[in-house]
Amino acid sequence: GFSPRKANLTFYIGNEFEGAKTLYSSLGKHKKSVACLYINKLDDIELEILREIINRDYARTLQIQKSRIGE
């Protein structure tokens, strides 16, 4: 999910996908909690890295959902 708040841009995104630590460390200026990524402005980060984080988290979410359906 995504929420453009007054204080920052908030992405509701996980950090349990492959390569998460490396990607987040390369992202740029941000804050992270368990399921949220906070960015003050897009100029503070590497957009390609953000795109990769979103893609990997989405792929992991789909994988989890497919495994639950198969149960």
N, CA, C and O atoms as CSV, one atom per row, in Angstrom:
chain,resi,resn,atom,element,x,y,z
A,1,GLY,N,N,0.799,-1.168,0.000
A,1,GLY,CA,C,0.000,0.000,0.000
A,1,GLY,C,C,0.864,1.263,0.000
A,1,GLY,O,O,2.080,1.208,0.182
A,2,PHE,N,N,0.218,2.364,-0.203
A,2,PHE,CA,C,0.906,3.641,-0.295
A,2,PHE,C,C,0.034,4.727,0.327
A,2,PHE,O,O,-1.179,4.753,0.124
A,3,SER,N,N,0.664,5.623,1.086
A,3,SER,CA,C,-0.061,6.735,1.693
A,3,SER,C,C,0.797,7.995,1.627
A,3,SER,O,O,1.803,8.096,2.328
A,4,PRO,N,N,0.406,8.959,0.786
A,4,PRO,CA,C,1.149,10.226,0.731
A,4,PRO,C,C,0.726,11.125,1.888
A,4,PRO,O,O,-0.259,11.855,1.778
A,5,ARG,N,N,1.445,11.079,2.970
A,5,ARG,CA,C,1.119,11.871,4.151
A,5,ARG,C,C,1.825,13.224,4.099
A,5,ARG,O,O,2.739,13.432,3.301
A,6,LYS,N,N,1.393,14.119,4.944
A,6,LYS,CA,C,1.984,15.456,4.981
A,6,LYS,C,C,3.466,15.391,5.373
A,6,LYS,O,O,4.294,16.090,4.789
A,7,ALA,N,N,3.790,14.568,6.342
A,7,ALA,CA,C,5.165,14.481,6.847
A,7,ALA,C,C,6.094,13.683,5.935
A,7,ALA,O,O,7.286,13.976,5.843
A,8,ASN,N,N,5.538,12.669,5.260
A,8,ASN,CA,C,6.376,11.811,4.415
A,8,ASN,C,C,5.519,10.938,3.511
A,8,ASN,O,O,4.291,10.943,3.603
A,9,LEU,N,N,6.175,10.198,2.645
A,9,LEU,CA,C,5.516,9.185,1.825
A,9,LEU,C,C,5.659,7.864,2.567
A,9,LEU,O,O,6.765,7.489,2.958
A,10,THR,N,N,4.564,7.163,2.763
A,10,THR,CA,C,4.592,5.914,3.503
A,10,THR,C,C,4.216,4.769,2.579
A,10,THR,O,O,3.170,4.795,1.929
A,11,PHE,N,N,5.077,3.770,2.528
A,11,PHE,CA,C,4.822,2.551,1.772
A,11,PHE,C,C,4.626,1.425,2.770
A,11,PHE,O,O,5.467,1.223,3.647
A,12,TYR,N,N,3.537,0.695,2.652
A,12,TYR,CA,C,3.292,-0.461,3.505
A,12,TYR,C,C,3.876,-1.662,2.780
A,12,TYR,O,O,3.278,-2.210,1.854
A,13,ILE,N,N,5.059,-2.052,3.227
A,13,ILE,CA,C,5.827,-3.041,2.482
A,13,ILE,C,C,6.681,-3.842,3.453
A,13,ILE,O,O,7.150,-3.321,4.465
A,14,GLY,N,N,6.874,-5.102,3.131
A,14,GLY,CA,C,7.640,-5.979,4.008
A,14,GLY,C,C,9.135,-5.886,3.791
A,14,GLY,O,O,9.627,-5.111,2.970
A,15,ASN,N,N,9.835,-6.697,4.550
A,15,ASN,CA,C,11.289,-6.737,4.421
A,15,ASN,C,C,11.814,-8.163,4.529
A,15,ASN,O,O,12.960,-8.378,4.924
A,16,GLU,N,N,10.979,-9.134,4.179
A,16,GLU,CA,C,11.354,-10.533,4.304
A,16,GLU,C,C,11.598,-11.199,2.949
A,16,GLU,O,O,11.558,-12.425,2.850
A,17,PHE,N,N,11.841,-10.430,1.937
A,17,PHE,CA,C,12.122,-10.986,0.622
A,17,PHE,C,C,13.629,-11.108,0.428
A,17,PHE,O,O,14.413,-10.493,1.151
A,18,GLU,N,N,14.019,-11.904,-0.550
A,18,GLU,CA,C,15.437,-12.135,-0.811
A,18,GLU,C,C,16.141,-10.829,-1.186
A,18,GLU,O,O,15.673,-10.089,-2.052
A,19,GLY,N,N,17.251,-10.560,-0.536
A,19,GLY,CA,C,18.045,-9.378,-0.835
A,19,GLY,C,C,17.547,-8.100,-0.187
A,19,GLY,O,O,18.004,-7.013,-0.540
A,20,ALA,N,N,16.622,-8.207,0.752
A,20,ALA,CA,C,16.016,-7.012,1.360
A,20,ALA,C,C,17.050,-6.114,2.034
A,20,ALA,O,O,17.050,-4.902,1.818
A,21,LYS,N,N,17.920,-6.690,2.839
A,21,LYS,CA,C,18.897,-5.868,3.571
A,21,LYS,C,C,19.777,-5.070,2.615
A,21,LYS,O,O,20.032,-3.887,2.839
A,22,THR,N,N,20.234,-5.710,1.563
A,22,THR,CA,C,21.091,-5.038,0.583
A,22,THR,C,C,20.338,-3.921,-0.121
A,22,THR,O,O,20.867,-2.823,-0.290
A,23,LEU,N,N,19.114,-4.194,-0.528
A,23,LEU,CA,C,18.337,-3.176,-1.229
A,23,LEU,C,C,18.032,-1.979,-0.334
A,23,LEU,O,O,18.190,-0.832,-0.751
A,24,TYR,N,N,17.598,-2.246,0.885
A,24,TYR,CA,C,17.288,-1.138,1.786
A,24,TYR,C,C,18.537,-0.312,2.111
A,24,TYR,O,O,18.453,0.907,2.258
A,25,SER,N,N,19.686,-0.969,2.222
A,25,SER,CA,C,20.909,-0.211,2.517
A,25,SER,C,C,21.348,0.639,1.324
A,25,SER,O,O,22.086,1.608,1.499
A,26,SER,N,N,20.904,0.289,0.117
A,26,SER,CA,C,21.244,1.037,-1.094
A,26,SER,C,C,20.177,2.058,-1.480
A,26,SER,O,O,20.365,2.828,-2.422
A,27,LEU,N,N,19.073,2.067,-0.763
A,27,LEU,CA,C,17.921,2.888,-1.143
A,27,LEU,C,C,18.186,4.388,-1.036
A,27,LEU,O,O,17.765,5.160,-1.898
A,28,GLY,N,N,18.863,4.786,-0.009
A,28,GLY,CA,C,19.053,6.222,0.244
A,28,GLY,C,C,18.426,6.591,1.571
A,28,GLY,O,O,18.207,5.730,2.423
A,29,LYS,N,N,18.137,7.866,1.746
A,29,LYS,CA,C,17.622,8.372,3.021
A,29,LYS,C,C,16.173,7.918,3.232
A,29,LYS,O,O,15.273,8.317,2.492
A,30,HIS,N,N,15.962,7.081,4.251
A,30,HIS,CA,C,14.633,6.566,4.566
A,30,HIS,C,C,14.606,6.099,6.019
A,30,HIS,O,O,15.640,6.005,6.680
A,31,LYS,N,N,13.412,5.813,6.492
A,31,LYS,CA,C,13.215,5.161,7.790
A,31,LYS,C,C,12.388,3.913,7.542
A,31,LYS,O,O,11.579,3.863,6.615
A,32,LYS,N,N,12.597,2.912,8.375
A,32,LYS,CA,C,11.917,1.636,8.186
A,32,LYS,C,C,11.399,1.125,9.516
A,32,LYS,O,O,12.096,1.203,10.528
A,33,SER,N,N,10.185,0.604,9.521
A,33,SER,CA,C,9.662,-0.121,10.671
A,33,SER,C,C,9.327,-1.528,10.178
A,33,SER,O,O,9.721,-1.907,9.075
A,34,VAL,N,N,8.626,-2.279,10.961
A,34,VAL,CA,C,8.349,-3.676,10.609
A,34,VAL,C,C,7.675,-3.794,9.240
A,34,VAL,O,O,8.088,-4.608,8.415
A,35,ALA,N,N,6.662,-3.004,8.999
A,35,ALA,CA,C,5.926,-3.127,7.745
A,35,ALA,C,C,5.752,-1.799,7.014
A,35,ALA,O,O,4.914,-1.696,6.119
A,36,CYS,N,N,6.519,-0.796,7.376
A,36,CYS,CA,C,6.404,0.509,6.733
A,36,CYS,C,C,7.762,1.038,6.307
A,36,CYS,O,O,8.773,0.844,6.983
A,37,LEU,N,N,7.754,1.707,5.174
A,37,LEU,CA,C,8.923,2.402,4.658
A,37,LEU,C,C,8.539,3.875,4.550
A,37,LEU,O,O,7.555,4.218,3.895
A,38,TYR,N,N,9.315,4.740,5.192
A,38,TYR,CA,C,9.021,6.170,5.212
A,38,TYR,C,C,10.077,6.919,4.415
A,38,TYR,O,O,11.275,6.752,4.643
A,39,ILE,N,N,9.625,7.745,3.481
A,39,ILE,CA,C,10.517,8.545,2.646
A,39,ILE,C,C,10.030,9.985,2.694
A,39,ILE,O,O,8.848,10.254,2.478
A,40,ASN,N,N,10.939,10.910,2.978
A,40,ASN,CA,C,10.543,12.320,3.030
A,40,ASN,C,C,10.221,12.862,1.648
A,40,ASN,O,O,9.195,13.514,1.459
A,41,LYS,N,N,11.097,12.596,0.678
A,41,LYS,CA,C,10.847,13.029,-0.697
A,41,LYS,C,C,11.564,12.074,-1.646
A,41,LYS,O,O,12.580,11.477,-1.291
A,42,LEU,N,N,11.034,11.941,-2.833
A,42,LEU,CA,C,11.577,10.980,-3.794
A,42,LEU,C,C,13.010,11.308,-4.199
A,42,LEU,O,O,13.764,10.409,-4.571
A,43,ASP,N,N,13.393,12.566,-4.134
A,43,ASP,CA,C,14.764,12.947,-4.466
A,43,ASP,C,C,15.787,12.366,-3.484
A,43,ASP,O,O,16.980,12.322,-3.783
A,44,ASP,N,N,15.320,11.921,-2.314
A,44,ASP,CA,C,16.212,11.372,-1.290
A,44,ASP,C,C,16.618,9.920,-1.550
A,44,ASP,O,O,17.520,9.402,-0.892
A,45,ILE,N,N,15.957,9.262,-2.507
A,45,ILE,CA,C,16.183,7.833,-2.698
A,45,ILE,C,C,16.529,7.509,-4.148
A,45,ILE,O,O,16.408,8.343,-5.044
A,46,GLU,N,N,16.958,6.282,-4.341
A,46,GLU,CA,C,17.194,5.730,-5.680
A,46,GLU,C,C,15.896,5.065,-6.132
A,46,GLU,O,O,15.498,4.039,-5.580
A,47,LEU,N,N,15.239,5.641,-7.127
A,47,LEU,CA,C,13.933,5.139,-7.564
A,47,LEU,C,C,13.998,3.718,-8.111
A,47,LEU,O,O,13.058,2.945,-7.926
A,48,GLU,N,N,15.081,3.366,-8.775
A,48,GLU,CA,C,15.213,1.997,-9.296
A,48,GLU,C,C,15.276,0.982,-8.149
A,48,GLU,O,O,14.750,-0.125,-8.264
A,49,ILE,N,N,15.911,1.362,-7.065
A,49,ILE,CA,C,15.976,0.474,-5.898
A,49,ILE,C,C,14.591,0.336,-5.279
A,49,ILE,O,O,14.189,-0.769,-4.913
A,50,LEU,N,N,13.855,1.438,-5.155
A,50,LEU,CA,C,12.482,1.379,-4.639
A,50,LEU,C,C,11.627,0.475,-5.518
A,50,LEU,O,O,10.855,-0.338,-5.009
A,51,ARG,N,N,11.760,0.611,-6.819
A,51,ARG,CA,C,11.000,-0.221,-7.750
A,51,ARG,C,C,11.312,-1.704,-7.521
A,51,ARG,O,O,10.410,-2.541,-7.527
A,52,GLU,N,N,12.579,-2.016,-7.321
A,52,GLU,CA,C,12.984,-3.401,-7.091
A,52,GLU,C,C,12.442,-3.918,-5.754
A,52,GLU,O,O,12.013,-5.069,-5.670
A,53,ILE,N,N,12.458,-3.094,-4.722
A,53,ILE,CA,C,11.898,-3.479,-3.428
A,53,ILE,C,C,10.406,-3.798,-3.574
A,53,ILE,O,O,9.931,-4.817,-3.073
A,54,ILE,N,N,9.684,-2.933,-4.252
A,54,ILE,CA,C,8.246,-3.144,-4.455
A,54,ILE,C,C,8.005,-4.426,-5.252
A,54,ILE,O,O,7.143,-5.225,-4.887
A,55,ASN,N,N,8.752,-4.630,-6.331
A,55,ASN,CA,C,8.575,-5.827,-7.154
A,55,ASN,C,C,8.854,-7.106,-6.373
A,55,ASN,O,O,8.094,-8.069,-6.468
A,56,ARG,N,N,9.932,-7.119,-5.605
A,56,ARG,CA,C,10.274,-8.328,-4.840
A,56,ARG,C,C,9.274,-8.607,-3.730
A,56,ARG,O,O,8.921,-9.761,-3.486
A,57,ASP,N,N,8.817,-7.561,-3.058
A,57,ASP,CA,C,7.830,-7.773,-2.002
A,57,ASP,C,C,6.510,-8.255,-2.589
A,57,ASP,O,O,5.853,-9.121,-2.011
A,58,TYR,N,N,6.124,-7.708,-3.722
A,58,TYR,CA,C,4.892,-8.139,-4.387
A,58,TYR,C,C,4.997,-9.603,-4.817
A,58,TYR,O,O,4.058,-10.377,-4.630
A,59,ALA,N,N,6.128,-9.975,-5.386
A,59,ALA,CA,C,6.327,-11.360,-5.814
A,59,ALA,C,C,6.261,-12.311,-4.618
A,59,ALA,O,O,5.677,-13.391,-4.708
A,60,ARG,N,N,6.856,-11.908,-3.511
A,60,ARG,CA,C,6.813,-12.744,-2.298
A,60,ARG,C,C,5.381,-12.858,-1.782
A,60,ARG,O,O,4.961,-13.936,-1.363
A,61,THR,N,N,4.636,-11.769,-1.808
A,61,THR,CA,C,3.239,-11.800,-1.367
A,61,THR,C,C,2.422,-12.743,-2.236
A,61,THR,O,O,1.615,-13.517,-1.720
A,62,LEU,N,N,2.618,-12.689,-3.543
A,62,LEU,CA,C,1.906,-13.606,-4.439
A,62,LEU,C,C,2.259,-15.056,-4.151
A,62,LEU,O,O,1.389,-15.927,-4.155
A,63,GLN,N,N,3.529,-15.310,-3.902
A,63,GLN,CA,C,3.992,-16.664,-3.602
A,63,GLN,C,C,3.316,-17.189,-2.325
A,63,GLN,O,O,2.875,-18.337,-2.279
A,64,ILE,N,N,3.240,-16.353,-1.308
A,64,ILE,CA,C,2.592,-16.744,-0.060
A,64,ILE,C,C,1.111,-17.033,-0.296
A,64,ILE,O,O,0.586,-18.032,0.196
A,65,GLN,N,N,0.443,-16.168,-1.042
A,65,GLN,CA,C,-0.978,-16.356,-1.313
A,65,GLN,C,C,-1.236,-17.641,-2.098
A,65,GLN,O,O,-2.187,-18.367,-1.807
A,66,LYS,N,N,-0.399,-17.919,-3.082
A,66,LYS,CA,C,-0.558,-19.144,-3.873
A,66,LYS,C,C,-0.356,-20.372,-3.013
A,66,LYS,O,O,-1.064,-21.365,-3.185
A,67,SER,N,N,0.598,-20.332,-2.087
A,67,SER,CA,C,0.827,-21.486,-1.219
A,67,SER,C,C,-0.348,-21.683,-0.261
A,67,SER,O,O,-0.671,-22.820,0.083
A,68,ARG,N,N,-0.983,-20.616,0.169
A,68,ARG,CA,C,-2.142,-20.740,1.052
A,68,ARG,C,C,-3.339,-21.312,0.320
A,68,ARG,O,O,-4.103,-22.095,0.885
A,69,ILE,N,N,-3.507,-20.928,-0.930
A,69,ILE,CA,C,-4.618,-21.451,-1.728
A,69,ILE,C,C,-4.424,-22.948,-1.959
A,69,ILE,O,O,-5.388,-23.713,-1.972
A,70,GLY,N,N,-3.176,-23.354,-2.140
A,70,GLY,CA,C,-2.867,-24.760,-2.388
A,70,GLY,C,C,-2.989,-25.642,-1.174
A,70,GLY,O,O,-2.990,-26.866,-1.307
A,71,GLU,N,N,-3.093,-25.057,0.023
A,71,GLU,CA,C,-3.185,-25.849,1.258
A,71,GLU,C,C,-4.514,-26.545,1.392
A,71,GLU,O,O,-4.745,-27.250,2.375
